């Protein structure tokens, strides 16, 4: 039951996960219980990853996956917390080029993404991200132009391609055209 709760809790909002769980299993589970189970096992996984990082381990990939192009979309946003007021959350989405799937002639989706997140500074975020990408041979960074992202990419992944995301490129182009 906990495995199903974790799976649904990471795919859906806890309320929706609770409803789907009830349909699938015929048992009512409170959304708060799904949240507690997800946080419990998420904490265990986070500690395992932090131990690997402290021990200098990196995520291993098989040869075929290492050689594929991987895209890394990174950004940060301010998040209001109860305990410490505003904090920045850092997030990265990692996906292979083959995961860009055409749905119809007007729409594509990215399937099979891996996410790395951290509530706090980039000094703690970057080791978590590096753990997931250090053994990948071809990296393409997509970002909004924030200096903290590009400086890090320049310093540690100088061979990687860096792309300004479409929204921010269009925004700068509009500002230029307006001038």
Helices and strands as residue ranges (DSSP letters): H 2-11, H 14-25, H 31-54, H 63-66, E 69-81, E 85-96, G 97-99, E 100-104, E 107-110, E 114-119, H 122-133, E 138-143, H 147-156, E 161-164, H 166-178
